[in-house]
Amino acid sequence: MAETLIPAPAVATAPTLTDKLESARAAARLLAITSTKQKNSALRAIAESVMRNAPRILLANELDLDRGRDLGMPQGLLDRLRLDEPRLEALAAAVLQIIALPDPVGDVVRGSTLENGLLLSQVRVPFGVVGAIYEARPNVTIDIVALTVKSGNAVVLRGGSAAENTNRVLVEVVRSALVESGMPVDAVQTIDEFGREGARQLMRARGLVDVLIPRGSAELINSVVAESTVPVIETGAGVVHIFLDASADLAQSVEIVHNSKVQRPSVCNALETLLVHQDAANRLLPAVLAKLHESGVTIHGDDRTVHIFPDAVPATEVDWGTEYMSLDLAVRVVDDLDCALEHIRRFSTHHTESILTNDLGSAERFLAEVDSAVVMVNASTRFTDGGEFGFGAEVGISTQKLHARGPMGLAELTSTKWVVRGAGQVRR
């Protein structure tokens, strides 16, 4: 009797990066035609899953924090990496807030009827597949997932080694919520397992990835912009300025400058350079800098600042272009508004700048002449934030000038297409 050969069981192979991108592409086609009701249902499931799995997420986050401390990670980055119960609750709340926002997909941007009767409309449509490369920011995982789901996009995440454990659990939590709500699970993918080579492949996946959004250090962002063949929406570093004009109110100056620097110094909208009109320096700086000093801020001052506030350390040319992300602040006394504007033009990263003034003319000049994504009058720079702007969350703060600028919410994750409806017209 002939021996019967039993075939060996098939061994499942792990998907390649290209497999994942193609799966994301397929999921994006489904998401593009998914109803708002279905997308909102998925968002609700994600928010609930995040809170239900809080112990798992926080345990994974503690592993990442321990590793970061062992590697000597700066305090500012550790703060960005850290998740706790209140931060998780805030993330879940932001997801729920996005449910309440209008769905941008299908919005008519403009339209007209031509003389020949053709009906034209320009409508918002999803990008398709969004790639995200970011560092030590696990909150970005939830923020960008929520925004991409609502805007009908699939997303491919490269969250970096610093938050590897946290991001792995967050992606598992999100994908289980997608399955629970009947959404395509491959709408959310992570390529963290492919390391830096995976990030390089993602940057060159033109045709599979429609747009790439980097978030992190200036080094990371510049690398992505330089190396990517996929279109990039550039989010920039935050060398953020406040200018205290000659007429600035003392009490406002003390509180706004302190809030801008101290409330959360590790984020990109925190104040890094304070400029002060020479006519107000003796009136404003002692109280403004004393309150900062009491909160542990090291003042890096020019000669005139050190003369007024001897506890300051002398600033160097490097300080004016530094994004500290720590309790450090560069302070310079300038001759007038023109000098302040020139300093900002030279050293700003075009993120956020604010003027504190009671002079309407100075305020309007500042708003008109400062070329940054967000310009403010008599307000803390900490308000440059998608959540504060009413977007629910943000993908990042774009400092470029093409397509999107400033905090990026749902509308900024869409493109447009023209829809033409005819009744047999031909061109003569």
C-alpha positions as CSV (number, residue, x, y, z in Angstrom):
1,M,0.0,0.0,0.0
2,A,1.4,3.4,-1.0
3,E,2.4,5.7,1.8
4,T,0.1,8.7,2.1
5,L,2.0,11.9,2.5
6,I,0.4,14.4,4.9
7,P,1.3,18.0,3.8
8,A,3.0,20.1,6.5
9,P,0.8,22.8,7.9
10,A,1.2,26.2,6.4
11,V,3.4,28.5,8.4
12,A,2.0,32.0,8.7
13,T,4.5,34.6,7.7
14,A,4.5,38.0,9.2
15,P,3.3,40.7,6.8
16,T,6.0,42.8,5.2
17,L,5.9,46.6,5.3
18,T,4.6,46.6,1.7
19,D,1.8,44.2,2.8
20,K,0.8,46.6,5.5
21,L,0.8,49.6,3.2
22,E,-1.3,47.7,0.6
23,S,-3.7,46.7,3.3
24,A,-4.0,50.3,4.5
25,R,-4.7,51.3,0.9
26,A,-7.5,48.8,0.6
27,A,-8.9,50.0,4.0
28,A,-8.7,53.6,2.9
29,R,-11.0,52.9,-0.1
30,L,-13.6,51.5,2.3
31,L,-13.2,54.4,4.8
32,A,-13.7,56.9,2.0
33,I,-17.3,55.7,1.6
34,T,-18.1,55.0,5.2
35,S,-21.0,57.0,6.8
36,T,-20.5,59.6,9.4
37,K,-22.6,57.5,11.8
38,Q,-20.3,54.4,11.3
39,K,-17.2,56.5,11.9
40,N,-18.6,58.1,15.0
41,S,-19.5,54.7,16.3
42,A,-15.9,53.6,15.8
43,L,-14.6,56.7,17.6
44,R,-16.9,56.0,20.6
45,A,-15.5,52.4,20.7
46,I,-11.9,53.7,20.6
47,A,-12.6,56.1,23.5
48,E,-14.2,53.4,25.6
49,S,-11.5,50.9,24.8
50,V,-8.7,53.4,25.8
51,M,-10.3,53.8,29.3
52,R,-11.2,50.1,29.7
53,N,-7.5,49.2,28.9
54,A,-6.0,52.0,31.0
55,P,-4.1,49.6,33.3
56,R,-2.4,47.9,30.3
57,I,-1.6,51.2,28.7
58,L,-0.1,52.7,31.8
59,L,2.0,49.6,32.6
60,A,3.4,49.7,29.1
61,N,4.1,53.4,29.5
62,E,6.0,52.9,32.7
63,L,8.3,50.4,30.9
64,D,9.0,53.1,28.3
65,L,9.6,55.7,31.0
66,D,12.0,53.4,32.9
67,R,14.0,52.8,29.7
68,G,14.0,56.5,29.0
69,R,15.4,57.3,32.4
70,D,18.0,54.6,32.1
71,L,19.1,56.2,28.8
72,G,19.3,59.7,30.2
73,M,16.3,61.1,28.3
74,P,15.9,64.8,29.0
75,Q,13.1,65.7,31.4
76,G,11.2,67.5,28.6
77,L,11.0,64.4,26.5
78,L,10.1,62.3,29.5
79,D,7.2,64.6,30.1
80,R,6.0,64.2,26.5
81,L,6.4,60.4,26.8
82,R,4.5,60.1,30.1
83,L,0.8,59.0,30.2
84,D,-1.2,58.9,33.4
85,E,-4.8,58.5,34.3
86,P,-5.7,62.2,33.7
87,R,-3.9,62.3,30.4
88,L,-5.7,59.1,29.2
89,E,-9.0,60.6,30.3
90,A,-8.1,63.8,28.3
91,L,-7.3,61.7,25.2
92,A,-10.5,59.8,25.4
93,A,-12.4,63.0,25.9
94,A,-10.8,64.5,22.8
95,V,-11.9,61.5,20.8
96,L,-15.5,62.0,22.0
97,Q,-15.2,65.7,21.2
98,I,-14.3,64.8,17.6
99,I,-17.6,62.8,17.3
100,A,-19.4,66.1,17.9
101,L,-17.5,67.9,15.1
102,P,-18.9,68.0,11.5
103,D,-17.6,65.4,9.1
104,P,-15.6,67.3,6.5
105,V,-15.9,64.6,3.8
106,G,-18.4,65.7,1.1
107,D,-18.4,69.3,2.2
108,V,-18.9,71.6,-0.8
109,V,-16.1,74.2,-0.8
110,R,-17.4,76.1,-3.8
111,G,-19.5,75.6,-6.9
112,S,-21.2,77.2,-9.8
113,T,-23.4,76.5,-12.9
114,L,-21.7,77.3,-16.2
115,E,-23.5,79.0,-19.1
116,N,-23.8,75.6,-20.9
117,G,-25.6,74.1,-17.9
118,L,-22.8,72.1,-16.4
119,L,-23.0,71.9,-12.6
120,L,-19.6,72.3,-10.9
121,S,-18.8,71.6,-7.2
122,Q,-15.5,71.3,-5.4
123,V,-15.9,68.8,-2.5
124,R,-13.7,67.6,0.3
125,V,-12.4,64.1,0.0
126,P,-10.0,62.1,2.2
127,F,-6.3,62.0,1.3
128,G,-6.3,58.2,1.4
129,V,-3.4,56.8,3.4
130,V,-1.7,59.1,5.9
131,G,1.8,58.3,7.2
132,A,2.9,59.6,10.6
133,I,6.5,59.6,12.0
134,Y,6.8,60.8,15.5
135,E,9.0,60.6,18.6
136,A,8.2,59.9,22.3
137,R,4.6,61.1,22.0
138,P,2.1,58.3,22.6
139,N,-0.7,60.8,22.7
140,V,-0.2,61.4,19.0
141,T,-1.2,57.8,18.4
142,I,-4.7,58.3,19.7
143,D,-5.1,61.9,18.4
144,I,-4.1,61.1,14.8
145,V,-6.1,57.8,14.7
146,A,-9.2,59.7,15.8
147,L,-8.8,62.4,13.3
148,T,-7.9,60.1,10.4
149,V,-10.9,57.8,11.1
150,K,-13.3,60.7,11.2
151,S,-11.8,62.3,8.0
152,G,-12.0,58.9,6.2
153,N,-8.3,58.2,6.0
154,A,-6.3,55.1,6.8
155,V,-3.1,55.8,8.9
156,V,0.3,54.1,9.1
157,L,2.2,54.9,12.3
158,R,5.9,54.9,13.1
159,G,6.0,56.0,16.7
160,G,9.7,55.5,17.5
161,S,11.6,53.3,19.9
162,A,11.1,55.6,23.0
163,A,7.4,54.9,23.2
164,E,7.5,51.4,21.6
165,N,5.7,49.5,24.4
166,T,3.0,52.2,24.9
167,N,2.3,52.5,21.2
168,R,2.1,48.8,20.7
169,V,-0.6,48.5,23.3
170,L,-2.4,51.6,22.0
171,V,-2.5,50.3,18.5
172,E,-3.8,46.9,19.8
173,V,-6.5,48.7,21.7
174,V,-7.5,50.8,18.7
175,R,-7.6,47.9,16.3
176,S,-9.8,45.9,18.6
177,A,-12.2,48.8,18.8
178,L,-12.3,49.0,15.0
179,V,-13.2,45.3,14.8
180,E,-15.8,45.7,17.5
181,S,-17.4,48.6,15.6
182,G,-17.3,46.7,12.2
183,M,-14.7,49.0,10.7
184,P,-11.7,47.8,8.5
185,V,-9.1,46.9,11.1
186,D,-6.2,47.7,8.6
187,A,-7.3,51.3,8.7
188,V,-4.8,51.6,11.5
189,Q,-1.3,50.1,11.1
190,T,2.0,50.3,12.9
191,I,5.4,49.7,11.3
192,D,7.4,50.1,14.5
193,E,8.6,46.5,14.2
194,F,10.6,47.5,11.1
195,G,12.6,50.1,13.0
196,R,14.4,52.9,11.2
197,E,14.5,51.0,8.0
198,G,10.7,50.9,8.1
199,A,10.6,54.7,8.5
200,R,12.9,55.1,5.5
201,Q,10.7,52.8,3.4
202,L,7.6,54.7,4.5
203,M,9.2,58.0,3.3
204,R,9.7,56.4,-0.1
205,A,6.3,54.7,-0.4
206,R,5.0,57.1,-3.0
207,G,1.9,55.6,-4.6
208,L,1.0,53.7,-1.5
209,V,1.1,56.6,1.0
210,D,-0.5,59.9,0.0
211,V,0.9,62.3,2.6
212,L,3.4,62.1,5.4
213,I,3.3,64.1,8.7
214,P,6.4,64.1,10.9
215,R,6.2,65.3,14.5
216,G,9.2,65.6,16.8
217,S,12.6,67.3,16.9
218,A,13.9,69.6,14.3
219,E,16.3,66.9,13.3
220,L,13.6,64.4,12.7
221,I,11.4,66.8,10.7
222,N,14.3,68.1,8.6
223,S,15.3,64.5,7.9
224,V,11.8,63.5,6.7
225,V,11.5,66.7,4.6
226,A,14.9,66.0,2.9
227,E,14.5,62.3,2.4
228,S,10.9,61.7,1.6
229,T,9.5,61.2,-1.9
230,V,6.0,61.2,-0.4
231,P,4.5,64.7,0.0
232,V,5.2,66.0,3.5
233,I,3.2,68.4,5.6
234,E,5.9,70.0,7.7
235,T,5.3,70.5,11.4
236,G,8.0,72.7,12.8
237,A,10.0,73.3,16.0
238,G,8.7,76.0,18.3
239,V,11.1,78.8,19.0
240,V,8.2,80.9,20.3
241,H,8.4,84.6,21.1
242,I,6.5,87.1,23.2
243,F,7.2,90.8,22.8
244,L,6.4,93.1,25.7
245,D,5.6,96.4,24.1
246,A,6.2,99.8,25.8
247,S,2.5,100.0,26.8
248,A,2.1,96.4,28.0
249,D,0.1,95.9,31.2
250,L,2.3,94.7,34.2
251,A,-0.2,92.3,35.7
252,Q,-1.0,90.8,32.3
253,S,2.6,90.5,31.4
254,V,3.5,88.6,34.6
255,E,0.7,86.1,34.2
256,I,0.8,85.6,30.4
257,V,4.6,85.1,30.3
258,H,4.6,82.8,33.3
259,N,1.7,80.7,31.8
260,S,3.4,80.6,28.4
261,K,6.7,79.3,29.8
262,V,5.8,77.3,32.9
263,Q,2.5,75.6,32.4
264,R,4.0,72.9,30.3
265,P,7.6,73.8,29.1
266,S,8.1,70.6,27.1
267,V,5.6,71.4,24.3
268,C,6.1,73.2,21.1
269,N,3.9,76.2,21.9
270,A,5.8,77.0,25.1
271,L,7.6,80.3,25.2
272,E,11.3,80.2,24.5
273,T,12.3,83.9,23.9
274,L,11.0,87.0,25.6
275,L,11.6,90.4,24.0
276,V,11.0,93.6,25.9
277,H,10.8,97.2,24.7
278,Q,13.5,99.2,26.3
279,D,11.0,101.8,27.5
280,A,9.2,99.2,29.6
281,A,12.1,97.0,30.7
282,N,12.7,98.6,34.1
283,R,8.9,98.6,34.7
284,L,8.1,95.1,33.6
285,L,11.1,92.8,33.9
286,P,11.7,92.7,37.7
287,A,8.2,91.3,38.4
288,V,8.0,89.2,35.2
289,L,11.3,87.5,35.8
290,A,11.0,87.2,39.5
291,K,7.8,85.1,39.1
292,L,9.6,82.9,36.5
293,H,12.6,82.5,38.8
294,E,10.4,81.5,41.7
295,S,9.1,78.7,39.4
296,G,12.6,77.4,38.7
297,V,13.1,79.1,35.3
298,T,16.7,79.9,34.4
299,I,16.9,83.2,32.6
300,H,19.4,83.6,29.8
301,G,19.6,87.3,29.4
302,D,21.4,89.8,27.3
303,D,23.5,92.5,28.9
304,R,20.6,94.9,29.6
305,T,18.5,92.1,31.1
306,V,21.3,90.9,33.4
307,H,21.7,94.6,34.5
308,I,18.0,94.7,35.5
309,F,17.8,91.1,36.8
310,P,21.2,90.0,38.2
311,D,20.0,86.4,38.8
312,A,20.0,85.9,35.0
313,V,22.9,84.1,33.3
314,P,24.5,85.8,30.3
315,A,22.9,84.7,27.0
316,T,24.9,83.6,24.0
317,E,24.0,83.8,20.3
318,V,22.9,80.1,20.5
319,D,20.2,80.9,23.0
320,W,18.1,83.0,20.5
321,G,17.6,80.0,18.3
322,T,17.1,77.3,20.9
323,E,13.9,75.4,21.6
324,Y,14.7,74.6,25.2
325,M,11.6,72.4,26.0
326,S,12.7,73.0,29.6
327,L,12.6,75.6,32.4
328,D,14.9,77.9,30.5
329,L,14.1,81.2,28.8
330,A,16.1,83.6,26.6
331,V,15.3,87.3,27.4
332,R,16.4,90.3,25.4
333,V,15.7,94.0,25.7
334,V,15.2,95.6,22.3
335,D,15.1,99.2,21.2
336,D,11.6,99.2,19.8
337,L,8.9,97.3,17.8
338,D,11.0,97.3,14.7
339,C,13.9,95.6,16.5
340,A,11.5,93.0,17.9
341,L,10.2,92.3,14.5
342,E,13.7,91.9,13.1
343,H,14.7,89.5,15.9
344,I,11.6,87.4,15.2
345,R,12.3,87.4,11.5
346,R,15.8,86.1,12.1
347,F,15.2,83.5,14.8
348,S,11.5,82.4,14.6
349,T,10.6,78.9,13.4
350,H,7.2,80.5,12.3
351,H,5.2,78.6,14.9
352,T,3.6,81.1,17.4
353,E,4.4,84.7,18.4
354,S,2.5,87.0,20.7
355,I,2.6,90.7,21.5
356,L,1.4,92.2,24.8
357,T,0.4,95.8,24.3
358,N,-2.3,98.4,24.8
359,D,-1.3,100.2,21.6
360,L,-3.7,99.3,18.8
361,G,-1.2,100.4,16.1
362,S,1.6,98.2,17.5
363,A,-0.8,95.3,17.8
364,E,-1.9,95.6,14.1
365,R,1.6,96.0,12.9
366,F,2.7,92.9,14.8
367,L,-0.3,90.9,13.4
368,A,0.4,92.1,9.8
369,E,4.2,91.8,9.8
370,V,5.0,88.6,11.8
371,D,5.1,85.6,9.4
372,S,4.1,82.7,11.6
373,A,1.4,80.1,11.7
374,V,-0.3,81.8,14.7
375,V,0.1,85.4,15.8
376,M,-1.5,86.7,19.0
377,V,-2.3,89.9,20.9
378,N,-2.4,89.8,24.7
379,A,-2.7,86.0,25.0
380,S,-0.6,83.1,26.1
381,T,1.1,81.1,23.4
382,R,-0.1,77.9,25.0
383,F,-3.4,78.4,23.2
384,T,-1.9,77.3,19.9
385,D,-3.4,73.9,20.1
386,G,-6.0,71.9,18.2
387,G,-8.0,71.1,21.3
388,E,-8.0,74.8,22.4
389,F,-9.0,75.9,18.9
390,G,-12.0,73.6,19.0
391,F,-10.7,70.9,16.7
392,G,-11.0,68.1,19.3
393,A,-7.3,67.1,18.7
394,E,-4.6,67.9,16.2
395,V,-2.3,66.0,13.9
396,G,0.3,68.6,14.5
397,I,1.0,72.3,14.0
398,S,2.0,73.0,10.5
399,T,4.6,75.7,10.0
400,Q,4.7,75.5,6.3
401,K,2.6,77.6,3.9
402,L,1.2,75.0,1.5
403,H,-2.3,73.4,2.1
404,A,-2.4,73.7,5.9
405,R,-0.9,76.1,8.4
406,G,-1.3,76.1,12.2
407,P,-3.1,73.4,14.2
408,M,-4.3,70.7,11.9
409,G,-7.7,69.2,12.5
410,L,-10.2,67.3,10.4
411,A,-10.5,69.6,7.4
412,E,-6.7,69.7,7.0
413,L,-6.7,65.9,6.5
414,T,-8.7,66.3,3.4
415,S,-8.0,67.2,-0.2
416,T,-10.7,68.2,-2.8
417,K,-11.9,67.0,-6.1
418,W,-14.2,68.6,-8.7
419,V,-17.5,67.0,-9.4
420,V,-19.1,67.9,-12.8
421,R,-22.7,67.0,-13.5
422,G,-23.9,67.3,-17.1
423,A,-26.8,66.5,-19.3
424,G,-25.1,65.6,-22.6
425,Q,-23.0,68.8,-23.1
426,V,-20.0,68.7,-25.4
427,R,-17.3,71.3,-25.9
428,R,-17.6,73.4,-29.0
